[in-house]
Amino acid sequence: MPNRPVAPIEQQDDEIDLAELVAKLWQGRLIIAGVTTLSIAVAGTYALMVKEEWTSRATIEQPRAEDLGDYYQAQQQLWRIANNDSANDDKGSAVEKKKRLEITEVSKQVFDSTITQLSSPDARRAFWQGSDYYRQQATKLGSERAQKALLEKLSLEDIKLTSPDQKKQLYHQIEITAETPEVAQQLLNTYMAQINRSVWAAKAREYQVTSNTLKLDLQDEKQNLALQQQAQDRSLLEATQRARDTAARGGVGTFKGSSYQTIEKPEMLFLLGTRSLQARIDSLKQTDKTPYPARYYQLDNHLKQIDLLPALKGSKQSFHYLEAPTLPITRDKPKRALIMALGAIAGLMLGSLIVLGRGAFSSLRGKLGK
């Protein structure tokens, strides 16, 4: 006998199984609906109870001239004093120096310090430890270990610095995450203000140290020039006194040489005669009128300029806002609609499994009863 095709029979069995499955689910629809409702309720409760997260963002770039205040002028004057002297290369040729300190160079130095502070975990910890936001949350925690864990989370996760990548992000962006949009914006404003104060405090100390160091170096060089000149004057005075004594012993009262070129050597100086030599001695003893080399007076002028350097005053900004700290309008977490949807899906799946499991258990118990 020819073999009959079995495909229609298998297809019919599949249709029967699917129909039975749908029928079982329909019979247990109340259970599925109840479990789904309960799951949605749990998800909704979680979505309402979990802490909200809102992120405020700011975009910054290098400070501009108006942001630097009097700092650029002070640095320019200090730079001119330190670089006012001529310089030579290894071959003795004059080297052309920059005529002025470019504002872009000063701006970059200040901004680099700002980015360093923004990247510093210690600076972030110091900010949080001084904030009411951290203290209020820390008081709710029982142990010191939990408080430290909170501080690390806030410092390493809730403050983010994004650097330019030349593709999507063209400027530096700083973010702070908090429980409400207003608090996030206020914290970011406070954080940026604290970083700004820290940078300028460091720059003020650096400016003071640099000017003091330069002043000490110039004073030291000036003193060395004075000591060298005084040593030369003493040596010349002693040589002139010896020549006068020699002239007195030889009875040389006035110049006896045939030419002044004959007295260029110290041992021939007595030929000037006692009168000329005594006049020279009297002049050399007037040390307050002794001329110093030109470098001495140049150093003296530099020192006076250092004393006139301006003190850093007024408000300054170590960065320039392209976008000030924003008031976030979209919540980062929790995504309540997504949580509710996932809760509904989980409820449907769990309810279906319960219904099918009960059906399978009843069928198995019936077979065992037979």
Helices and strands as residue ranges (DSSP letters): H 7-27, H 29-49, E 54-61, H 65-68, H 71-82, E 87-88, E 94-95, H 103-119, H 121-129, H 132-138, H 144-156, E 159-162, E 172-178, H 181-250, G 260-263, G 266-272, H 274-285, G 287-289, H 294-307, E 320-323, H 336-369
